[in-house]
Amino acid sequence: MQDSKDSIYIFGHKKPDPDSICAALAYAALKQALGENHYIPARCGDITPRTQAVLDLFQAEAPIFIETLHQKTSPTLAIHQLSIALVDHNEMSQAVEGAAEANIVEVVDHHRLGTFKTEEAIFFHNEPVGSTCTIIADFFQKCNLVPSPQIAGLLMGGLISDTYLLQSPTTTPKDAAILQWLEGLAGVSGKRVFDTLFQMESSILSQSPEKVIGLDAKIFEEKGIRLSVAQVEEMSFDPFWQKASDLYAALEALRQQERLFAALLLVTDIQRLDSLLLVAGDPTFIGLIDYKRVSDLPIFDLPKIVSRKKEVMPYLSERLAPLNT
């Protein structure tokens, strides 16, 4: 797949997770199988250790790195002539820099709808399933195509990462059926992929607080209010409690630097399927959070809550509502 003026770059979101990276790679493979060789998988953020573990397991290369679309412009190619497809997101605050000026031709996602517009009708597929990789695997089936063992494995990685091996409340029967199909094609069990993803060295203990709060962070805009919500998964809460003060300081610094209303970190124990929420923000907003506070720091206990998309963001939207009146 060579760069050309006809190229369509497939981007996941900023701070890409396994679903975002694997979806970009798999969607490009699907397009190739359909004879559309001008689709190029790309990324606008660093590969996380968890994503790298999936790539290594299935001996796959990461998508090309394009930090901003302005890198691809030239005297003969303006940014509005660049064509891109978005996977695993559709909000411009989460997209590669320059996306709002580019020609968005496709979107494949499983999140809430953002607010962007296009000049013409585009292919837009949004489905409430556990992962974007689930949707792309379903595309393979609907096209009567069989992904290679490598691509099937990558699709498993994205699906399992987002659903915690079908344990997340975002999981649907389609996710379970797709995973079973992919296991047969990849020749690898879902349990092995899950262990590869999550039985790693603690992200909180092995990386700086600034890095941790940016590993899987998304910027959301709620009626003019901007907030960052990051999520990190651990095998227990012990690493978090060791670094809670440092993580809070990093969140507060991020909030000031990016002029955010609030910066939050959701820490999920993937064995217990519980979470803790650390909040740096306006005291009025913190006071509206009605989960049990468990520390002098603004840390809240969220029992049996694991999904940022399906559980935390709807809750935060509700909490923010009085501040928008």
PyMOL commands that set and color helices and strands:
alter all, ss='L'
color gray80, all
select helices_A, chain A and resi 18-33+49-57+69-72+79-81+92-94+99-101+132-142+149-163+173-186+190-198+203-206+209-215+238-258+283-288+308-324
alter helices_A, ss='H'
color red, helices_A
select strands_A, chain A and resi 8-11+39-43+64-65+83-87+103-109+123-126+217-222+225-234+262-269+274-281+292-293+299-302
alter strands_A, ss='S'
color yellow, strands_A
deselect
rebuild
show_as cartoon
